[in-house]
Amino acid sequence: MAAIELWTNGAGMPSAFAQRAQHAEADGWDGITIVDSQNLSGDCYVGLAVAAGVTTRIRLGTGVTNPFTRHAAVTASAIATVHAVSEGRATLGIGRGDSALAHLGHAPASPEVLAGYLEQLQGYLRGDAVPFRAGGDLHRLGLAQQPAGSRIQWIRPGRYPKVPVDVAATGPKVIQIAARLADQITFAVGADPKRLRWAIHLARSARAAAGLDPGGLGLGAYVNVVVHDDPEQARRLGEAGLSLFARFGAMHGTPTGPTSETERQVMQGIHDAYDMTTHNRSGSAQAAVITGEFAREYGIFGPADYCAERLAGLVALGLTRLVIVGPSRDGERAEIDRAEAQFLEAVAPAVRKASS
């Protein structure tokens, strides 16, 4: 069993994110992601670059970008720049898009658009020449000579390992696409073991069907976890993130993957109630739909030993990376600090020990 990587997350302006990354490194986290949602948070690549300058060990990634707001060459150049200034510590997390697109008036990109984008993105990150897409009009300039294709000329393969591309995936189409085209998958299907077993099996099967080694694909999960002796208080502290991630499982109204009756009803209710103007906030209409039973199935909320046992069970399924989605940042500061400290002091060591 591979040693588990434990990641945390952040958002906001670059200086605030850099400070969070600095503290996360001191606290022993293996990695930290930053939100890419241009209308709600500062620029993610500036934040990652500033964080690279004040850290030395922790891995740095987008959590997550999308195939809509930037050309694949721009995304590749941005994350490769972070990779260079951090001396090889960057990861490119990408999904179909959510709040970044919603605040531009768009739904998430289709799986087919994501697949085409990933093919281009991987080519750029390898330093390959990427063919121009049909419909270009460069010929109208009448140049004496023009590029025959597109390549990021300053990327020099070999100086650092290629930036790994990690796809945030929930539904079967994206899981299968990621298995073929990504280096890693981080599932956003909750902490219910039956849902994660389904997602892992789907990914490995798709990769094998494509003639690729299933063992060569890194597997992770976004998991909502809040440590508190009172499970109900833990749920309240984590309800914003739980409603956000649970919605991904019913993005278009119908829950995907194996679901219990409780999960199906609540995921449907979150979809129907979702207010994008209160995205990832406590006390929102979507958070009010969450029940105690759903929280116990889809997330991990409760005392330290309970949280550690649940997480160790997920690691045993074959995961090598957990992105911990903890208390909402808009909660009571003292409660947030206490919950995060309990995770670091009691849960993280137990999970690492179970994976060693």
C-alpha positions in Angstrom: 0.0 0.0 0.0 1.4 3.4 -1.1 1.8 6.1 1.6 -1.2 8.4 1.5 -0.9 12.1 0.5 -3.0 14.5 2.6 -4.0 17.7 0.9 -5.8 20.8 2.1 -7.3 23.7 0.1 -7.6 27.5 0.0 -8.9 30.4 -1.9 -8.8 34.2 -1.9 -6.2 36.8 -2.8 -2.6 35.6 -3.5 -1.1 36.9 -0.3 -3.7 35.3 1.9 -3.4 32.0 0.0 0.4 32.1 0.2 0.1 32.5 4.0 -2.3 29.6 4.2 0.1 27.5 2.1 3.0 28.4 4.4 1.0 27.4 7.5 -0.1 24.2 5.7 3.5 23.2 5.0 4.5 23.9 8.6 1.5 21.7 9.7 2.7 18.8 7.6 0.2 18.8 4.8 1.5 17.2 1.6 -0.2 19.6 -0.8 -2.6 22.5 -1.1 -5.1 23.4 -3.9 -6.4 26.8 -4.8 -9.8 27.6 -6.2 -10.0 28.9 -9.8 -13.2 31.0 -9.9 -12.3 34.4 -11.4 -15.4 36.2 -10.2 -15.2 34.9 -6.6 -11.4 34.6 -5.9 -8.1 36.1 -6.9 -6.1 34.6 -9.8 -5.1 31.0 -8.9 -1.8 31.0 -10.8 -0.6 34.3 -9.2 -1.6 32.7 -5.8 0.3 29.5 -6.6 3.4 31.5 -7.7 3.4 33.6 -4.6 3.0 30.5 -2.4 5.9 28.8 -4.2 8.1 31.7 -3.0 7.3 31.2 0.6 7.3 27.4 0.8 9.9 24.7 0.0 8.2 21.3 0.2 4.4 21.3 -0.1 2.9 20.5 -3.5 0.8 23.2 -5.2 -2.2 22.7 -7.4 -5.4 24.2 -8.9 -8.5 22.9 -7.3 -9.8 23.1 -10.0 -9.5 24.9 -13.3 -11.7 24.3 -16.3 -11.6 24.0 -20.1 -13.5 27.2 -20.8 -11.9 30.3 -19.4 -8.4 29.8 -20.8 -7.0 28.3 -24.0 -5.1 25.1 -23.3 -1.8 26.7 -24.2 -2.4 29.5 -21.6 -3.3 27.0 -18.9 -0.3 24.8 -19.7 2.0 27.8 -19.7 0.7 29.1 -16.4 1.0 25.8 -14.5 4.4 25.0 -16.1 5.6 28.4 -14.8 4.4 27.6 -11.3 6.2 24.2 -11.8 9.4 26.0 -12.7 9.4 28.6 -9.9 8.4 25.9 -7.3 11.1 23.5 -8.6 8.8 20.8 -9.7 5.9 21.0 -7.1 2.9 21.8 -9.3 -0.1 19.8 -10.2 -2.8 20.9 -12.6 -6.3 20.0 -11.3 -9.1 20.4 -13.8 -12.7 19.6 -14.1 -15.7 20.6 -16.3 -16.1 23.9 -14.4 -18.8 25.1 -12.0 -18.9 28.5 -10.4 -16.3 30.0 -12.8 -18.6 29.3 -15.7 -21.8 30.0 -13.8 -20.7 33.6 -13.2 -20.1 34.0 -16.9 -23.6 32.7 -17.7 -22.6 29.2 -18.7 -23.2 25.6 -17.6 -20.2 23.2 -17.1 -18.3 22.2 -20.3 -19.4 18.9 -21.8 -17.4 15.8 -21.3 -16.5 15.9 -25.0 -15.1 19.4 -24.7 -13.1 18.4 -21.6 -11.6 15.4 -23.5 -10.5 17.5 -26.4 -9.0 20.1 -24.0 -7.1 17.4 -22.1 -5.5 16.0 -25.3 -4.3 19.5 -26.2 -3.2 20.3 -22.6 -1.1 17.1 -22.2 0.6 17.8 -25.5 1.6 21.3 -24.4 2.8 20.1 -21.1 5.0 17.4 -22.7 6.5 20.1 -24.9 4.9 18.7 -28.1 3.8 20.6 -31.1 0.0 20.7 -30.9 -1.9 20.9 -34.3 -4.0 24.0 -34.8 -7.7 23.5 -34.5 -9.7 23.9 -37.7 -11.1 27.4 -38.4 -8.0 29.4 -37.7 -7.5 32.5 -39.8 -3.8 33.3 -39.4 -3.5 32.9 -43.2 -5.3 36.2 -43.6 -2.2 38.1 -42.5 -0.3 37.0 -45.6 2.9 36.3 -43.6 6.0 35.2 -45.4 6.2 32.2 -43.0 3.9 31.2 -40.2 3.9 28.5 -37.5 2.6 25.1 -38.7 1.4 24.2 -35.2 1.5 25.4 -31.6 4.1 24.6 -29.0 5.2 26.2 -25.8 8.8 26.7 -26.8 10.3 27.4 -23.4 9.2 24.1 -21.9 12.3 21.9 -21.8 11.4 18.2 -21.0 13.8 16.7 -18.5 14.5 19.6 -16.3 11.5 18.7 -14.1 9.0 15.9 -14.4 6.0 16.8 -16.5 3.3 18.6 -14.6 0.8 15.9 -13.6 -2.8 16.5 -14.8 -5.4 15.5 -12.2 -9.0 15.4 -13.3 -11.8 16.0 -10.7 -14.4 13.5 -11.7 -17.9 12.5 -10.5 -19.9 11.0 -13.4 -19.1 7.9 -15.4 -18.2 9.8 -18.7 -15.7 12.1 -17.0 -14.2 9.2 -15.0 -13.7 7.2 -18.2 -12.2 10.2 -20.0 -9.8 10.9 -17.2 -8.7 7.3 -17.0 -7.5 7.5 -20.6 -6.1 11.1 -20.7 -5.1 12.1 -17.2 -2.2 11.2 -14.9 -4.4 11.2 -11.8 -8.1 11.2 -10.9 -9.5 12.8 -7.8 -13.0 11.5 -7.3 -15.7 13.9 -6.1 -18.3 11.2 -5.2 -18.3 11.5 -1.4 -17.0 9.3 1.3 -19.5 6.4 0.9 -17.3 3.3 0.3 -19.7 1.8 -2.2 -19.6 5.0 -4.4 -15.8 5.1 -4.3 -15.5 1.4 -5.1 -17.8 2.0 -8.1 -15.7 5.0 -9.3 -12.3 3.1 -8.8 -13.6 0.1 -10.7 -14.9 2.3 -13.5 -11.6 4.1 -13.8 -9.4 1.0 -13.8 -11.6 -0.8 -16.3 -11.6 2.2 -18.7 -7.9 2.5 -18.5 -7.4 -1.2 -19.2 -9.8 -1.0 -22.1 -7.6 1.8 -23.6 -4.6 -0.5 -23.4 -3.0 1.4 -20.5 -1.7 0.2 -17.2 -4.4 0.6 -14.5 -1.7 0.8 -11.9 -0.2 3.8 -13.6 -3.1 6.0 -12.7 -3.1 7.9 -9.4 -6.3 7.8 -7.5 -7.5 10.3 -5.0 -10.8 11.7 -3.5 -12.2 14.9 -2.2 -13.6 14.1 1.2 -15.7 16.3 3.5 -14.2 15.8 7.0 -14.7 17.8 10.2 -13.5 16.6 13.6 -15.7 17.4 16.6 -16.9 15.4 19.6 -20.4 16.4 18.6 -21.2 15.0 15.1 -24.0 17.4 14.6 -21.8 20.4 15.4 -19.2 18.9 13.0 -21.8 18.7 10.3 -22.8 22.3 10.8 -19.2 23.4 10.5 -18.8 21.5 7.2 -22.3 21.9 5.6 -21.2 24.5 3.0 -18.6 22.2 1.5 -20.8 19.2 1.8 -23.6 20.8 -0.1 -21.2 22.0 -2.8 -19.6 18.5 -3.4 -22.9 16.6 -3.0 -24.4 18.7 -5.8 -21.7 17.5 -8.2 -23.3 14.0 -8.0 -26.6 15.4 -9.3 -25.4 18.3 -11.4 -28.2 18.0 -13.9 -30.8 16.8 -11.5 -30.3 13.0 -11.6 -27.9 11.4 -9.1 -25.1 9.4 -10.6 -23.4 6.3 -9.3 -24.8 3.9 -6.6 -26.8 5.8 -4.1 -28.9 4.9 -1.1 -32.5 6.2 -0.9 -31.3 8.8 1.6 -28.4 10.0 -0.7 -30.7 10.1 -3.7 -33.3 12.2 -2.0 -30.9 14.7 -0.5 -28.7 15.0 -3.6 -31.9 15.7 -5.6 -33.0 18.2 -3.0 -29.6 20.0 -3.0 -29.8 20.3 -6.8 -33.4 21.7 -6.7 -32.5 24.2 -3.9 -29.0 25.3 -5.1 -28.4 29.0 -5.0 -25.2 29.9 -6.9 -25.2 33.3 -5.2 -24.5 31.6 -1.9 -22.1 29.0 -3.3 -20.0 27.3 -0.6 -21.6 29.3 2.2 -23.0 28.1 5.5 -26.7 28.7 6.2 -27.5 28.5 2.5 -30.7 27.0 1.1 -28.8 24.0 -0.3 -27.1 23.4 3.1 -30.5 23.3 4.8 -31.4 20.2 2.8 -28.7 18.1 4.4 -29.8 15.6 7.0 -27.8 13.9 9.7 -28.1 10.5 7.9 -26.9 11.9 4.6 -23.9 13.6 6.3 -22.9 10.3 7.9 -23.0 8.5 4.5 -21.6 11.2 2.2 -19.1 12.9 4.5 -17.1 12.1 7.7 -18.2 14.2 10.7 -17.5 13.3 14.3 -14.8 12.5 16.9 -11.2 12.0 15.9 -11.1 8.2 16.2 -14.2 7.8 14.1 -12.8 10.1 11.4 -9.5 8.3 11.3 -11.2 4.9 11.0 -13.4 6.1 8.2 -10.5 7.6 6.3 -8.3 4.5 6.8 -11.1 2.5 5.2 -11.1 4.7 2.1 -7.3 4.4 1.8 -7.7 0.6 1.9 -9.8 0.9 -1.3 -6.6 1.9 -3.2 -6.6 5.7 -2.8 -3.2 7.4 -2.6 -4.4 11.0 -2.2 -7.1 12.6 -0.1 -8.1 16.3 -0.5 -9.7 17.1 2.9 -12.5 19.6 2.6 -12.9 20.8 6.2 -14.9 23.5 8.0 -16.3 26.3 6.0 -14.2 29.5 6.2 -17.3 31.5 7.1 -17.9 29.7 10.4 -16.9 30.6 14.0 -13.1 31.1 14.0 -12.4 29.3 17.3 -14.5 26.3 16.2 -12.7 26.1 12.9 -9.3 26.3 14.5 -10.2 23.6 17.0 -11.5 21.2 14.4 -8.5 21.7 12.1 -6.1 21.2 15.0 -7.8 18.0 16.0 -7.5 16.7 12.5 -3.8 17.4 12.4 -3.0 16.1 15.9 -5.1 13.0 16.0 -6.5 12.0 12.6 -3.7 12.7 10.1 -1.1 10.6 12.0 -3.5 7.7 12.4 -4.4 7.7 8.6 -0.7 7.9 7.7 0.1 5.0 9.9 -2.7 2.9 8.4 -1.4 3.5 4.9 2.3 2.7 5.7 
